[in-house]
Amino acid sequence: MPFSVSWHTLLEELDSLPNGATLVTPLSHNQFRITDVQEQRVIINFEGKNQKRPLQRDQFEILYRRITDTPNGFELDRLPPDADPYPAVWSLHTRFEINEDAGVIIERDGPTSTQLLGAETEPTVEDRTEPDLDVYADALLLVDALERHDVATLEDMETEALVNLYTLLSDVQRNANGLRQDVADVLLNRLHHDQPVNGPFGSVQRTTRRNRTLKDDEEVLAVLEDAGIDCERVMGVDREKVDDALEVTELAESDVYEIDEREYVRKAEVDEELKETRLQGLKEQLAATESEEAQALRQEIEDLEDRIDELTSFRTGTEMHK
């Protein structure tokens, strides 16, 4: 199919978009809207920004050629920086689809999915649901404790209050780390080749951590010996054998170890029943909070979220080049 035919089909799809329709880029997952459709270009505006950005027809054609010339799909990580709005727009065409798991945009004959999020809807209190997560419950209890105590002067707090605060901080840290790892496992399949992906509060990217573990001793020594290395040069003190020696001699631990003792606080136990009672009370208070002050607070939170989004969103003007 000639490019001109596909191009005008795409323009027709763009013209038929509902007001407030939002698309998301496949690599950075930035959200944007189509603000104007012209014969030679498409004008977009990223969420939280007032700067318009033109997407040129000739750049759409370049990507079109690459997609149609690649039977298994064009790899998205081959795109120039800041060019991922182009495949997002092309996904509105009936013959093109983005597969984020595979990291490609591909031409298909059958039904396809798009990067379209849908029309904007006003957030409501009912849209928020209570997640069944330990970290959520512990975070509520922690917020309550922080609001009831002046943590700016910890030295003035009662010991019991400090114990409660430490326990909650420990629980939140443990459960948050568990959820953080679960999120990281899912994200890992969606990130490509160290390209940062932006969100309202920050960005993440795929990196590699390199760990080394020595192979079997005999194998290592044999390889080094074949390379002309004297094995005695790499033989060191075995900590386990030293400990065994201490048990059968009169040597003191300090004779062979540099000892640095540091005292620290460790959580001994948690009163789960008391936590659940307090948590239920907080939930009932939140459910009953429908006053004008609560509505004003919600509005302040929404304004703050909008401000954070505006400050943290990445402004881009780079266009896709050959």
URJO-V595555 format. One record per backbone hydrogen bond with DSSP energy under -0.5 kcal/mol. NH is the residue of the N-H (numbers start at 1). CO is the residue of the C=O. If there is no record, write none. Layout:
{{NH;CO} {NH;CO}}
This chain:
{{6;2} {7;3} {8;4} {9;5} {10;6} {11;7} {12;8} {13;9} {14;10} {15;11} {16;12} {17;14} {21;18} {22;118} {23;32} {24;115} {25;30} {26;84} {29;25} {32;23} {33;45} {35;33} {35;43} {36;43} {38;41} {42;55} {43;36} {44;53} {45;33} {46;51} {47;31} {49;46} {52;50} {53;44} {55;42} {56;54} {57;40} {60;56} {61;57} {62;58} {63;59} {64;60} {65;61} {66;62} {67;63} {68;64} {69;65} {70;67} {71;69} {73;70} {74;105} {76;103} {77;103} {78;75} {79;76} {83;80} {86;83} {87;83} {88;84} {89;85} {90;86} {91;87} {92;89} {93;90} {96;93} {97;106} {99;104} {100;98} {103;99} {104;99} {105;74} {106;97} {108;95} {115;88} {117;22} {118;22} {127;124} {128;125} {131;129} {133;131} {137;133} {138;134} {139;135} {140;136} {141;137} {142;138} {143;139} {144;140} {145;141} {146;142} {147;143} {148;144} {149;145} {151;149} {153;150} {154;151} {156;153} {157;154} {162;158} {163;159} {164;160} {165;161} {166;162} {167;163} {168;164} {169;165} {170;166} {171;167} {172;168} {173;169} {174;170} {175;171} {176;172} {177;173} {178;174} {179;175} {180;176} {181;177} {182;178} {183;179} {184;180} {185;181} {186;182} {187;183} {188;184} {189;185} {189;186} {190;187} {191;187} {191;188} {195;192} {196;194} {197;204} {198;28} {199;202} {202;199} {204;197} {211;209} {220;216} {221;217} {222;218} {223;219} {224;220} {225;221} {226;222} {227;223} {228;225} {229;224} {233;230} {234;231} {235;231} {239;237} {242;238} {243;239} {244;240} {245;241} {246;242} {247;243} {248;244} {248;245} {249;246} {255;252} {256;252} {256;253} {257;253} {259;257} {272;270} {275;271} {276;272} {277;273} {278;274} {279;275} {280;276} {281;277} {282;278} {283;279} {284;280} {285;281} {286;282} {287;283} {288;284} {289;285} {289;286} {290;288} {295;291} {296;292} {297;293} {298;294} {299;295} {300;296} {301;297} {302;298} {303;299} {304;300} {305;301} {306;302} {307;303} {308;304} {309;305} {310;306} {311;307} {312;308} {313;309} {315;313}}
